[in-house]
Each structure stands twice: as structure tokens, then as C-alpha cells.
Amino acid sequence: MRARMRPVTVLLALAVLTVVGRGAAAALPAAGVAAPNFALKSDSGRNVRLSELRGQVVLINFWASWCGPCRQELPLLNKIYGQYRAAGFMLLAVNVDDNRKDAEAMLKQLGLRFPILFDGSKNVAKLYGVDTMPATLVIDRDGRVRYVHRGYYSGYEQKYDQQVRELLKE
């Protein structure tokens, strides 16, 4: 009986490790870790590389056109960008739509002024372990993740504003 149980036990252990491993990989970066570097093409046609923004406070927002809270949040992020851009703040909105045209149609309606990056392959979203829409990370001047936000609820923009101001003072 014990001999039969051993293969079952091994299979169960492998299954648990696989699930746990996937869960760990899917988590957004924790506060305090270096933000993973990436490069994506922007709506202006130029490549934007996160590492080239060292020295600035950066807010990265992952969004999609099908996400209702994203549609609500993006115009509020536009205000924060306008307020702090000249003080060393950059906002990168990373779109994860399969079809870029869906994102562009939404963007025409919103009139946003910050860079929109396109991650149709979802490689950067996978790199960051994005599991919620929207997902927002605030990164300090040294390239470390300082704040992580899952989803959007009314009032989050006040948290973003406070966190950006705090990091700009450092």
C-alpha cells in the first residue's frame, strides 16, 4: 500500500509546487523591490525604456479599453500628470488590449496628455505579474517600487497624488 501511495504523494507535491509557483510569478512587485525594466513603443511612435526615466518619480498604470474603472481613472491620472510633470514626474499608461485600435478609439474620447504604451503581447504585463485591471505602481527616483494599487476605487487618485508628492520631496 505504501509503495502505491508514494507516486500519488509525489504527484500531489508537484501539483502544489506548480500552483504555488504560478501564484508567486503572478504577483505584482512588492514595495521596495527594483521595478523590472522594459521598453515599449508609445503612441507618439518612440520607444520608452523605464530605466531611462531614473531620477524621476514614475507612475505606471496598466489598463484596457474594456475596463470600466480604467475609463474612470485615466482622466484623473491626466490631472496628476499635468500637476507634477514639471517637477520630475512621469506617468506611463500601459495598454494591454489585444487590438490596439480598441485602445486608440477610447483614447480619442479621453484626450490624455501622458505617454500611452502598447503591450499587445502582454509581455510587460506578465513581467509585472498584472492580475487586475487597472494595476498601478508608483516608482521612486531610484527605480524602486514604493506603492502598489490593485483596481481602482473613487478616492485612489488622492492616494496617488499624496504618494507622488511625497516621493518628489525625497
VMD Tcl script that builds the backbone (N, CA, C; Angstrom):
set m [mol new atoms 510]
animate dup $m
set s [atomselect $m all]
$s set {name element resname resid chain x y z} {
  {N N MET 1 A 0.825 -1.193 0.000}
  {CA C MET 1 A 0.000 0.000 0.000}
  {C C MET 1 A 0.870 1.258 0.000}
  {N N ARG 2 A 1.926 1.227 0.847}
  {CA C ARG 2 A 2.826 2.389 0.903}
  {C C ARG 2 A 3.488 2.652 -0.432}
  {N N ALA 3 A 3.863 1.608 -1.132}
  {CA C ALA 3 A 4.527 1.764 -2.419}
  {C C ALA 3 A 3.614 2.448 -3.423}
  {N N ARG 4 A 2.311 2.155 -3.377}
  {CA C ARG 4 A 1.351 2.791 -4.273}
  {C C ARG 4 A 1.128 4.248 -3.909}
  {N N MET 5 A 1.185 4.569 -2.642}
  {CA C MET 5 A 0.928 5.936 -2.177}
  {C C MET 5 A 2.067 6.890 -2.551}
  {N N ARG 6 A 3.282 6.384 -2.655}
  {CA C ARG 6 A 4.437 7.232 -2.924}
  {C C ARG 6 A 4.289 7.999 -4.248}
  {N N PRO 7 A 3.949 7.364 -5.372}
  {CA C PRO 7 A 3.784 8.130 -6.618}
  {C C PRO 7 A 2.656 9.170 -6.514}
  {N N VAL 8 A 1.589 8.830 -5.822}
  {CA C VAL 8 A 0.487 9.773 -5.646}
  {C C VAL 8 A 0.953 10.971 -4.830}
  {N N THR 9 A 1.710 10.724 -3.783}
  {CA C THR 9 A 2.227 11.793 -2.938}
  {C C THR 9 A 3.157 12.703 -3.740}
  {N N VAL 10 A 4.011 12.116 -4.547}
  {CA C VAL 10 A 4.934 12.894 -5.379}
  {C C VAL 10 A 4.148 13.746 -6.365}
  {N N LEU 11 A 3.146 13.173 -7.000}
  {CA C LEU 11 A 2.333 13.930 -7.951}
  {C C LEU 11 A 1.604 15.091 -7.268}
  {N N LEU 12 A 1.064 14.841 -6.087}
  {CA C LEU 12 A 0.399 15.912 -5.343}
  {C C LEU 12 A 1.382 17.020 -4.984}
  {N N ALA 13 A 2.562 16.655 -4.550}
  {CA C ALA 13 A 3.572 17.658 -4.200}
  {C C ALA 13 A 3.948 18.490 -5.418}
  {N N LEU 14 A 4.117 17.838 -6.573}
  {CA C LEU 14 A 4.433 18.578 -7.804}
  {C C LEU 14 A 3.299 19.511 -8.195}
  {N N ALA 15 A 2.070 19.064 -8.045}
  {CA C ALA 15 A 0.915 19.906 -8.373}
  {C C ALA 15 A 0.869 21.141 -7.481}
  {N N VAL 16 A 1.123 20.965 -6.196}
  {CA C VAL 16 A 1.119 22.091 -5.265}
  {C C VAL 16 A 2.229 23.065 -5.616}
  {N N LEU 17 A 3.434 22.554 -5.910}
  {CA C LEU 17 A 4.548 23.431 -6.279}
  {C C LEU 17 A 4.247 24.194 -7.559}
  {N N THR 18 A 3.592 23.550 -8.513}
  {CA C THR 18 A 3.241 24.218 -9.759}
  {C C THR 18 A 2.267 25.355 -9.507}
  {N N VAL 19 A 1.240 25.101 -8.728}
  {CA C VAL 19 A 0.250 26.132 -8.433}
  {C C VAL 19 A 0.875 27.268 -7.635}
  {N N VAL 20 A 1.656 26.928 -6.613}
  {CA C VAL 20 A 2.302 27.956 -5.795}
  {C C VAL 20 A 3.271 28.761 -6.647}
  {N N GLY 21 A 4.021 28.077 -7.501}
  {CA C GLY 21 A 4.971 28.772 -8.375}
  {C C GLY 21 A 4.274 29.747 -9.293}
  {N N ARG 22 A 3.147 29.344 -9.844}
  {CA C ARG 22 A 2.393 30.252 -10.712}
  {C C ARG 22 A 1.864 31.434 -9.933}
  {N N GLY 23 A 1.369 31.192 -8.744}
  {CA C GLY 23 A 0.836 32.283 -7.926}
  {C C GLY 23 A 1.903 33.292 -7.598}
  {N N ALA 24 A 3.099 32.825 -7.276}
  {CA C ALA 24 A 4.182 33.728 -6.928}
  {C C ALA 24 A 4.593 34.556 -8.135}
  {N N ALA 25 A 4.613 33.938 -9.313}
  {CA C ALA 25 A 5.028 34.651 -10.513}
  {C C ALA 25 A 3.987 35.690 -10.921}
  {N N ALA 26 A 2.741 35.469 -10.548}
  {CA C ALA 26 A 1.678 36.355 -10.991}
  {C C ALA 26 A 1.495 37.564 -10.080}
  {N N ALA 27 A 2.218 37.623 -8.985}
  {CA C ALA 27 A 2.045 38.726 -8.047}
  {C C ALA 27 A 2.713 39.990 -8.571}
  {N N LEU 28 A 2.063 41.123 -8.351}
  {CA C LEU 28 A 2.686 42.402 -8.679}
  {C C LEU 28 A 3.928 42.572 -7.815}
  {N N PRO 29 A 4.926 43.324 -8.299}
  {CA C PRO 29 A 6.132 43.525 -7.491}
  {C C PRO 29 A 5.792 44.139 -6.131}
  {N N ALA 30 A 6.521 43.712 -5.120}
  {CA C ALA 30 A 6.306 44.227 -3.764}
  {C C ALA 30 A 6.990 45.579 -3.601}
  {N N ALA 31 A 6.478 46.373 -2.685}
  {CA C ALA 31 A 7.109 47.653 -2.372}
  {C C ALA 31 A 8.532 47.389 -1.909}
  {N N GLY 32 A 9.461 48.201 -2.417}
  {CA C GLY 32 A 10.859 48.087 -2.022}
  {C C GLY 32 A 11.745 47.378 -3.028}
  {N N VAL 33 A 11.153 46.628 -3.969}
  {CA C VAL 33 A 11.972 45.926 -4.963}
  {C C VAL 33 A 12.211 46.833 -6.170}
  {N N ALA 34 A 13.277 46.538 -6.900}
  {CA C ALA 34 A 13.559 47.288 -8.127}
  {C C ALA 34 A 12.455 47.004 -9.147}
  {N N ALA 35 A 11.974 48.049 -9.774}
  {CA C ALA 35 A 10.950 47.880 -10.811}
  {C C ALA 35 A 11.589 47.203 -12.019}
  {N N PRO 36 A 10.994 46.131 -12.527}
  {CA C PRO 36 A 11.561 45.469 -13.707}
  {C C PRO 36 A 11.637 46.429 -14.894}
  {N N ASN 37 A 12.772 46.416 -15.568}
  {CA C ASN 37 A 12.950 47.294 -16.724}
  {C C ASN 37 A 12.181 46.741 -17.921}
  {N N PHE 38 A 11.747 47.632 -18.785}
  {CA C PHE 38 A 11.058 47.239 -20.011}
  {C C PHE 38 A 11.182 48.369 -21.015}
  {N N ALA 39 A 10.885 48.058 -22.258}
  {CA C ALA 39 A 10.809 49.053 -23.323}
  {C C ALA 39 A 9.572 48.736 -24.148}
  {N N LEU 40 A 8.777 49.772 -24.425}
  {CA C LEU 40 A 7.583 49.629 -25.256}
  {C C LEU 40 A 7.465 50.842 -26.165}
  {N N LYS 41 A 6.807 50.640 -27.288}
  {CA C LYS 41 A 6.537 51.741 -28.216}
  {C C LYS 41 A 5.368 52.554 -27.680}
  {N N SER 42 A 5.485 53.883 -27.771}
  {CA C SER 42 A 4.441 54.777 -27.280}
  {C C SER 42 A 3.518 55.206 -28.414}
  {N N ASP 43 A 2.468 55.902 -28.036}
  {CA C ASP 43 A 1.527 56.416 -29.020}
  {C C ASP 43 A 2.167 57.453 -29.936}
  {N N SER 44 A 3.288 58.053 -29.529}
  {CA C SER 44 A 3.987 59.015 -30.382}
  {C C SER 44 A 4.930 58.311 -31.353}
  {N N GLY 45 A 5.089 56.980 -31.200}
  {CA C GLY 45 A 5.950 56.208 -32.083}
  {C C GLY 45 A 7.347 55.959 -31.532}
  {N N ARG 46 A 7.702 56.614 -30.446}
  {CA C ARG 46 A 9.055 56.409 -29.905}
  {C C ARG 46 A 9.044 55.300 -28.853}
  {N N ASN 47 A 10.195 54.676 -28.694}
  {CA C ASN 47 A 10.344 53.647 -27.667}
  {C C ASN 47 A 10.593 54.309 -26.326}
  {N N VAL 48 A 9.931 53.818 -25.302}
  {CA C VAL 48 A 10.119 54.319 -23.943}
  {C C VAL 48 A 10.696 53.174 -23.120}
  {N N ARG 49 A 11.834 53.448 -22.495}
  {CA C ARG 49 A 12.506 52.459 -21.643}
  {C C ARG 49 A 12.458 52.978 -20.213}
  {N N LEU 50 A 11.935 52.158 -19.307}
  {CA C LEU 50 A 11.788 52.575 -17.909}
  {C C LEU 50 A 13.121 53.022 -17.316}
  {N N SER 51 A 14.187 52.296 -17.578}
  {CA C SER 51 A 15.487 52.628 -16.984}
  {C C SER 51 A 15.963 54.028 -17.364}
  {N N GLU 52 A 15.519 54.545 -18.491}
  {CA C GLU 52 A 15.904 55.890 -18.923}
  {C C GLU 52 A 15.179 56.978 -18.131}
  {N N LEU 53 A 14.227 56.588 -17.311}
  {CA C LEU 53 A 13.479 57.559 -16.504}
  {C C LEU 53 A 14.000 57.645 -15.071}
  {N N ARG 54 A 15.137 56.982 -14.786}
  {CA C ARG 54 A 15.740 57.079 -13.452}
  {C C ARG 54 A 15.941 58.540 -13.122}
  {N N GLY 55 A 15.714 58.876 -11.872}
  {CA C GLY 55 A 15.815 60.270 -11.449}
  {C C GLY 55 A 14.463 60.958 -11.413}
  {N N GLN 56 A 13.458 60.312 -11.997}
  {CA C GLN 56 A 12.099 60.837 -11.960}
  {C C GLN 56 A 11.214 59.889 -11.141}
  {N N VAL 57 A 10.153 60.424 -10.600}
  {CA C VAL 57 A 9.120 59.602 -9.980}
  {C C VAL 57 A 8.226 59.132 -11.128}
  {N N VAL 58 A 7.946 57.837 -11.180}
  {CA C VAL 58 A 7.181 57.274 -12.299}
  {C C VAL 58 A 5.967 56.529 -11.759}
  {N N LEU 59 A 4.820 56.815 -12.333}
  {CA C LEU 59 A 3.607 56.056 -12.050}
  {C C LEU 59 A 3.318 55.229 -13.293}
  {N N ILE 60 A 3.242 53.907 -13.127}
  {CA C ILE 60 A 2.892 53.009 -14.227}
  {C C ILE 60 A 1.482 52.512 -13.978}
  {N N ASN 61 A 0.627 52.693 -14.976}
  {CA C ASN 61 A -0.764 52.272 -14.872}
  {C C ASN 61 A -1.064 51.296 -16.005}
  {N N PHE 62 A -1.405 50.052 -15.658}
  {CA C PHE 62 A -1.803 49.053 -16.644}
  {C C PHE 62 A -3.313 49.143 -16.818}
  {N N TRP 63 A -3.773 49.236 -18.070}
  {CA C TRP 63 A -5.196 49.442 -18.328}
  {C C TRP 63 A -5.614 48.758 -19.627}
  {N N ALA 64 A -6.936 48.676 -19.819}
  {CA C ALA 64 A -7.507 48.116 -21.043}
  {C C ALA 64 A -8.794 48.867 -21.380}
  {N N SER 65 A -9.141 48.903 -22.649}
  {CA C SER 65 A -10.327 49.646 -23.090}
  {C C SER 65 A -11.621 49.021 -22.563}
  {N N TRP 66 A -11.617 47.727 -22.296}
  {CA C TRP 66 A -12.812 47.038 -21.810}
  {C C TRP 66 A -13.010 47.192 -20.306}
  {N N CYS 67 A -12.107 47.877 -19.646}
  {CA C CYS 67 A -12.122 48.021 -18.189}
  {C C CYS 67 A -12.823 49.320 -17.792}
  {N N GLY 68 A -14.015 49.196 -17.206}
  {CA C GLY 68 A -14.777 50.376 -16.779}
  {C C GLY 68 A -14.033 51.252 -15.784}
  {N N PRO 69 A -13.447 50.678 -14.727}
  {CA C PRO 69 A -12.688 51.507 -13.783}
  {C C PRO 69 A -11.500 52.222 -14.440}
  {N N CYS 70 A -10.908 51.615 -15.469}
  {CA C CYS 70 A -9.800 52.263 -16.182}
  {C C CYS 70 A -10.296 53.535 -16.870}
  {N N ARG 71 A -11.444 53.440 -17.496}
  {CA C ARG 71 A -12.037 54.591 -18.193}
  {C C ARG 71 A -12.306 55.731 -17.206}
  {N N GLN 72 A -12.673 55.384 -15.997}
  {CA C GLN 72 A -12.933 56.383 -14.953}
  {C C GLN 72 A -11.625 56.970 -14.419}
  {N N GLU 73 A -10.617 56.142 -14.279}
  {CA C GLU 73 A -9.362 56.551 -13.641}
  {C C GLU 73 A -8.449 57.379 -14.547}
  {N N LEU 74 A -8.347 57.043 -15.820}
  {CA C LEU 74 A -7.379 57.691 -16.704}
  {C C LEU 74 A -7.497 59.220 -16.743}
  {N N PRO 75 A -8.692 59.800 -16.849}
  {CA C PRO 75 A -8.765 61.272 -16.837}
  {C C PRO 75 A -8.271 61.876 -15.514}
  {N N LEU 76 A -8.436 61.163 -14.412}
  {CA C LEU 76 A -7.956 61.642 -13.117}
  {C C LEU 76 A -6.430 61.575 -13.056}
  {N N LEU 77 A -5.862 60.567 -13.667}
  {CA C LEU 77 A -4.402 60.475 -13.764}
  {C C LEU 77 A -3.849 61.610 -14.623}
  {N N ASN 78 A -4.608 62.005 -15.628}
  {CA C ASN 78 A -4.205 63.107 -16.501}
  {C C ASN 78 A -4.008 64.391 -15.686}
  {N N LYS 79 A -4.869 64.631 -14.720}
  {CA C LYS 79 A -4.753 65.818 -13.855}
  {C C LYS 79 A -3.482 65.751 -13.014}
  {N N ILE 80 A -3.192 64.578 -12.455}
  {CA C ILE 80 A -1.983 64.410 -11.643}
  {C C ILE 80 A -0.739 64.633 -12.511}
  {N N TYR 81 A -0.761 64.096 -13.711}
  {CA C TYR 81 A 0.359 64.271 -14.634}
  {C C TYR 81 A 0.585 65.756 -14.931}
  {N N GLY 82 A -0.481 66.455 -15.243}
  {CA C GLY 82 A -0.366 67.886 -15.529}
  {C C GLY 82 A 0.165 68.678 -14.343}
  {N N GLN 83 A -0.203 68.279 -13.151}
  {CA C GLN 83 A 0.191 68.998 -11.946}
  {C C GLN 83 A 1.670 68.798 -11.594}
  {N N TYR 84 A 2.222 67.603 -11.821}
  {CA C TYR 84 A 3.569 67.291 -11.336}
  {C C TYR 84 A 4.613 67.044 -12.428}
  {N N ARG 85 A 4.225 67.087 -13.673}
  {CA C ARG 85 A 5.142 66.788 -14.778}
  {C C ARG 85 A 6.410 67.633 -14.705}
  {N N ALA 86 A 6.281 68.901 -14.498}
  {CA C ALA 86 A 7.439 69.802 -14.485}
  {C C ALA 86 A 8.335 69.594 -13.262}
  {N N ALA 87 A 7.843 68.886 -12.258}
  {CA C ALA 87 A 8.610 68.668 -11.026}
  {C C ALA 87 A 9.407 67.363 -11.047}
  {N N GLY 88 A 9.422 66.656 -12.191}
  {CA C GLY 88 A 10.172 65.412 -12.272}
  {C C GLY 88 A 9.301 64.174 -12.149}
  {N N PHE 89 A 8.081 64.263 -12.632}
  {CA C PHE 89 A 7.133 63.151 -12.572}
  {C C PHE 89 A 6.790 62.684 -13.977}
  {N N MET 90 A 6.761 61.362 -14.158}
  {CA C MET 90 A 6.353 60.783 -15.437}
  {C C MET 90 A 5.279 59.738 -15.190}
  {N N LEU 91 A 4.285 59.726 -16.043}
  {CA C LEU 91 A 3.210 58.753 -15.981}
  {C C LEU 91 A 3.241 57.929 -17.259}
  {N N LEU 92 A 3.264 56.617 -17.122}
  {CA C LEU 92 A 3.238 55.712 -18.260}
  {C C LEU 92 A 1.988 54.847 -18.158}
  {N N ALA 93 A 1.116 54.957 -19.142}
  {CA C ALA 93 A -0.110 54.159 -19.172}
  {C C ALA 93 A 0.114 53.007 -20.149}
  {N N VAL 94 A 0.191 51.798 -19.629}
  {CA C VAL 94 A 0.495 50.616 -20.434}
  {C C VAL 94 A -0.812 49.912 -20.794}
  {N N ASN 95 A -1.135 49.952 -22.078}
  {CA C ASN 95 A -2.373 49.331 -22.551}
  {C C ASN 95 A -2.118 47.870 -22.907}
  {N N VAL 96 A -3.034 46.997 -22.486}
  {CA C VAL 96 A -2.873 45.561 -22.714}
  {C C VAL 96 A -3.946 44.980 -23.647}
  {N N ASP 97 A -4.634 45.823 -24.381}
  {CA C ASP 97 A -5.641 45.323 -25.327}
  {C C ASP 97 A -4.993 44.459 -26.398}
  {N N ASP 98 A -5.697 43.424 -26.826}
  {CA C ASP 98 A -5.229 42.590 -27.928}
  {C C ASP 98 A -5.218 43.384 -29.224}
  {N N ASN 99 A -6.219 44.238 -29.373}
  {CA C ASN 99 A -6.357 45.040 -30.583}
  {C C ASN 99 A -6.093 46.508 -30.245}
  {N N ARG 100 A -4.995 47.035 -30.748}
  {CA C ARG 100 A -4.596 48.414 -30.458}
  {C C ARG 100 A -5.678 49.427 -30.867}
  {N N LYS 101 A -6.444 49.108 -31.888}
  {CA C LYS 101 A -7.493 50.027 -32.360}
  {C C LYS 101 A -8.552 50.262 -31.292}
  {N N ASP 102 A -8.825 49.260 -30.454}
  {CA C ASP 102 A -9.780 49.431 -29.356}
  {C C ASP 102 A -9.267 50.488 -28.385}
  {N N ALA 103 A -7.982 50.423 -28.069}
  {CA C ALA 103 A -7.372 51.401 -27.165}
  {C C ALA 103 A -7.383 52.791 -27.794}
  {N N GLU 104 A -7.026 52.868 -29.068}
  {CA C GLU 104 A -6.964 54.171 -29.741}
  {C C GLU 104 A -8.336 54.839 -29.807}
  {N N ALA 105 A -9.387 54.053 -30.008}
  {CA C ALA 105 A -10.742 54.615 -30.044}
  {C C ALA 105 A -11.098 55.232 -28.698}
  {N N MET 106 A -10.745 54.561 -27.615}
  {CA C MET 106 A -11.022 55.087 -26.281}
  {C C MET 106 A -10.183 56.340 -26.009}
  {N N LEU 107 A -8.934 56.311 -26.435}
  {CA C LEU 107 A -8.041 57.443 -26.192}
  {C C LEU 107 A -8.517 58.715 -26.889}
  {N N LYS 108 A -9.109 58.570 -28.061}
  {CA C LYS 108 A -9.641 59.739 -28.782}
  {C C LYS 108 A -10.686 60.463 -27.950}
  {N N GLN 109 A -11.457 59.707 -27.201}
  {CA C GLN 109 A -12.518 60.285 -26.372}
  {C C GLN 109 A -11.960 60.976 -25.131}
  {N N LEU 110 A -10.817 60.509 -24.628}
  {CA C LEU 110 A -10.322 60.977 -23.334}
  {C C LEU 110 A -9.354 62.164 -23.416}
  {N N GLY 111 A -8.639 62.326 -24.523}
  {CA C GLY 111 A -7.720 63.451 -24.666}
  {C C GLY 111 A -6.609 63.473 -23.623}
  {N N LEU 112 A -5.943 62.358 -23.408}
  {CA C LEU 112 A -4.893 62.266 -22.399}
  {C C LEU 112 A -3.586 62.872 -22.921}
  {N N ARG 113 A -2.775 63.429 -22.012}
  {CA C ARG 113 A -1.528 64.091 -22.399}
  {C C ARG 113 A -0.278 63.297 -22.033}
  {N N PHE 114 A -0.403 62.218 -21.296}
  {CA C PHE 114 A 0.771 61.449 -20.910}
  {C C PHE 114 A 1.017 60.318 -21.905}
  {N N PRO 115 A 2.242 59.749 -21.891}
  {CA C PRO 115 A 2.565 58.680 -22.849}
  {C C PRO 115 A 1.706 57.424 -22.641}
  {N N ILE 116 A 1.207 56.922 -23.751}
  {CA C ILE 116 A 0.469 55.666 -23.770}
  {C C ILE 116 A 1.384 54.640 -24.426}
  {N N LEU 117 A 1.625 53.543 -23.733}
  {CA C LEU 117 A 2.478 52.477 -24.252}
  {C C LEU 117 A 1.604 51.272 -24.577}
  {N N PHE 118 A 1.976 50.554 -25.635}
  {CA C PHE 118 A 1.155 49.435 -26.095}
  {C C PHE 118 A 1.863 48.105 -25.852}
  {N N ASP 119 A 1.189 47.234 -25.107}
  {CA C ASP 119 A 1.718 45.919 -24.728}
  {C C ASP 119 A 0.742 44.837 -25.182}
  {N N GLY 120 A 0.453 44.824 -26.485}
  {CA C GLY 120 A -0.486 43.859 -27.034}
  {C C GLY 120 A -0.058 42.420 -26.804}
  {N N SER 121 A 1.239 42.170 -26.737}
  {CA C SER 121 A 1.754 40.825 -26.477}
  {C C SER 121 A 1.658 40.464 -24.994}
  {N N LYS 122 A 1.418 41.473 -24.174}
  {CA C LYS 122 A 1.290 41.334 -22.712}
  {C C LYS 122 A 2.580 40.872 -22.029}
  {N N ASN 123 A 3.715 41.056 -22.698}
  {CA C ASN 123 A 4.989 40.655 -22.098}
  {C C ASN 123 A 5.321 41.483 -20.865}
  {N N VAL 124 A 5.073 42.783 -20.925}
  {CA C VAL 124 A 5.368 43.634 -19.772}
  {C C VAL 124 A 4.353 43.370 -18.658}
  {N N ALA 125 A 3.102 43.177 -19.021}
  {CA C ALA 125 A 2.088 42.840 -18.005}
  {C C ALA 125 A 2.464 41.537 -17.297}
  {N N LYS 126 A 2.978 40.569 -18.043}
  {CA C LYS 126 A 3.426 39.303 -17.436}
  {C C LYS 126 A 4.655 39.540 -16.563}
  {N N LEU 127 A 5.587 40.348 -17.054}
  {CA C LEU 127 A 6.791 40.668 -16.289}
  {C C LEU 127 A 6.435 41.269 -14.937}
  {N N TYR 128 A 5.382 42.085 -14.923}
  {CA C TYR 128 A 4.941 42.742 -13.691}
  {C C TYR 128 A 3.910 41.923 -12.907}
  {N N GLY 129 A 3.480 40.801 -13.451}
  {CA C GLY 129 A 2.525 39.960 -12.740}
  {C C GLY 129 A 1.156 40.617 -12.601}
  {N N VAL 130 A 0.750 41.366 -13.612}
  {CA C VAL 130 A -0.536 42.064 -13.556}
  {C C VAL 130 A -1.662 41.041 -13.565}
  {N N ASP 131 A -2.498 41.110 -12.543}
  {CA C ASP 131 A -3.611 40.171 -12.410}
  {C C ASP 131 A -4.940 40.890 -12.194}
  {N N THR 132 A -4.921 42.207 -12.260}
  {CA C THR 132 A -6.096 43.039 -12.012}
  {C C THR 132 A -6.038 44.241 -12.948}
  {N N MET 133 A -7.190 44.714 -13.372}
  {CA C MET 133 A -7.260 45.940 -14.178}
  {C C MET 133 A -8.071 46.967 -13.429}
  {N N PRO 134 A -7.616 48.180 -13.317}
  {CA C PRO 134 A -6.245 48.595 -13.598}
  {C C PRO 134 A -5.307 48.144 -12.485}
  {N N ALA 135 A -4.024 48.200 -12.773}
  {CA C ALA 135 A -2.983 47.966 -11.770}
  {C C ALA 135 A -2.030 49.148 -11.857}
  {N N THR 136 A -1.683 49.709 -10.715}
  {CA C THR 136 A -0.876 50.929 -10.692}
  {C C THR 136 A 0.287 50.764 -9.727}
  {N N LEU 137 A 1.465 51.167 -10.188}
  {CA C LEU 137 A 2.667 51.140 -9.361}
  {C C LEU 137 A 3.284 52.526 -9.356}
  {N N VAL 138 A 3.746 52.964 -8.197}
  {CA C VAL 138 A 4.444 54.241 -8.079}
  {C C VAL 138 A 5.896 53.915 -7.754}
  {N N ILE 139 A 6.798 54.427 -8.582}
  {CA C ILE 139 A 8.217 54.091 -8.516}
  {C C ILE 139 A 9.012 55.342 -8.150}
  {N N ASP 140 A 9.958 55.182 -7.233}
  {CA C ASP 140 A 10.739 56.340 -6.786}
  {C C ASP 140 A 11.866 56.676 -7.766}
  {N N ARG 141 A 12.604 57.730 -7.458}
  {CA C ARG 141 A 13.671 58.217 -8.349}
  {C C ARG 141 A 14.796 57.205 -8.535}
  {N N ASP 142 A 14.935 56.270 -7.603}
  {CA C ASP 142 A 15.975 55.243 -7.694}
  {C C ASP 142 A 15.503 53.989 -8.424}
  {N N GLY 143 A 14.272 54.002 -8.929}
  {CA C GLY 143 A 13.756 52.864 -9.683}
  {C C GLY 143 A 13.169 51.759 -8.828}
  {N N ARG 144 A 12.830 52.077 -7.587}
  {CA C ARG 144 A 12.232 51.081 -6.677}
  {C C ARG 144 A 10.722 51.273 -6.604}
  {N N VAL 145 A 10.012 50.162 -6.605}
  {CA C VAL 145 A 8.561 50.204 -6.426}
  {C C VAL 145 A 8.297 50.644 -4.994}
  {N N ARG 146 A 7.514 51.687 -4.835}
  {CA C ARG 146 A 7.201 52.153 -3.487}
  {C C ARG 146 A 5.751 51.895 -3.102}
  {N N TYR 147 A 4.847 51.953 -4.086}
  {CA C TYR 147 A 3.426 51.740 -3.810}
  {C C TYR 147 A 2.815 50.897 -4.922}
  {N N VAL 148 A 1.913 50.000 -4.525}
  {CA C VAL 148 A 1.232 49.114 -5.466}
  {C C VAL 148 A -0.265 49.204 -5.195}
  {N N HIS 149 A -1.046 49.393 -6.254}
  {CA C HIS 149 A -2.507 49.502 -6.136}
  {C C HIS 149 A -3.156 48.531 -7.117}
  {N N ARG 150 A -4.084 47.738 -6.625}
  {CA C ARG 150 A -4.855 46.817 -7.464}
  {C C ARG 150 A -6.250 47.393 -7.652}
  {N N GLY 151 A -6.679 47.485 -8.897}
  {CA C GLY 151 A -8.013 48.004 -9.174}
  {C C GLY 151 A -8.070 49.510 -8.998}
  {N N TYR 152 A -9.281 50.026 -9.072}
  {CA C TYR 152 A -9.493 51.456 -8.854}
  {C C TYR 152 A -10.828 51.649 -8.147}
  {N N TYR 153 A -10.789 52.477 -7.123}
  {CA C TYR 153 A -11.987 52.909 -6.421}
  {C C TYR 153 A -11.908 54.418 -6.281}
  {N N SER 154 A -13.052 55.060 -6.270}
  {CA C SER 154 A -13.097 56.511 -6.110}
  {C C SER 154 A -12.271 56.911 -4.891}
  {N N GLY 155 A -11.401 57.863 -5.077}
  {CA C GLY 155 A -10.534 58.318 -3.997}
  {C C GLY 155 A -9.092 57.844 -4.146}
  {N N TYR 156 A -8.854 56.811 -4.974}
  {CA C TYR 156 A -7.477 56.351 -5.185}
  {C C TYR 156 A -6.605 57.477 -5.734}
  {N N GLU 157 A -7.196 58.338 -6.566}
  {CA C GLU 157 A -6.401 59.421 -7.161}
  {C C GLU 157 A -5.821 60.339 -6.086}
  {N N GLN 158 A -6.504 60.471 -4.955}
  {CA C GLN 158 A -5.964 61.266 -3.845}
  {C C GLN 158 A -4.763 60.566 -3.226}
  {N N LYS 159 A -4.809 59.244 -3.145}
  {CA C LYS 159 A -3.651 58.485 -2.662}
  {C C LYS 159 A -2.477 58.665 -3.620}
  {N N TYR 160 A -2.741 58.546 -4.918}
  {CA C TYR 160 A -1.673 58.714 -5.905}
  {C C TYR 160 A -1.038 60.094 -5.761}
  {N N ASP 161 A -1.880 61.110 -5.661}
  {CA C ASP 161 A -1.399 62.485 -5.536}
  {C C ASP 161 A -0.482 62.618 -4.319}
  {N N GLN 162 A -0.924 62.104 -3.200}
  {CA C GLN 162 A -0.151 62.175 -1.955}
  {C C GLN 162 A 1.172 61.411 -2.101}
  {N N GLN 163 A 1.136 60.227 -2.686}
  {CA C GLN 163 A 2.338 59.415 -2.837}
  {C C GLN 163 A 3.339 60.053 -3.798}
  {N N VAL 164 A 2.853 60.606 -4.888}
  {CA C VAL 164 A 3.728 61.278 -5.850}
  {C C VAL 164 A 4.381 62.492 -5.192}
  {N N ARG 165 A 3.593 63.298 -4.493}
  {CA C ARG 165 A 4.148 64.479 -3.797}
  {C C ARG 165 A 5.231 64.072 -2.814}
  {N N GLU 166 A 4.950 63.038 -2.044}
  {CA C GLU 166 A 5.918 62.542 -1.052}
  {C C GLU 166 A 7.236 62.136 -1.712}
  {N N LEU 167 A 7.147 61.392 -2.817}
  {CA C LEU 167 A 8.363 60.923 -3.484}
  {C C LEU 167 A 9.098 62.050 -4.191}
  {N N LEU 168 A 8.380 63.034 -4.668}
  {CA C LEU 168 A 9.049 64.177 -5.310}
  {C C LEU 168 A 9.857 64.987 -4.296}
  {N N LYS 169 A 9.462 64.955 -3.035}
  {CA C LYS 169 A 10.173 65.689 -1.984}
  {C C LYS 169 A 11.460 64.982 -1.551}
  {N N GLU 170 A 11.571 63.693 -1.835}
  {CA C GLU 170 A 12.748 62.933 -1.389}
  {C C GLU 170 A 13.971 63.287 -2.218}
}
mol reanalyze $m
mol bondsrecalc $m
mol representation Tube
mol addrep $m
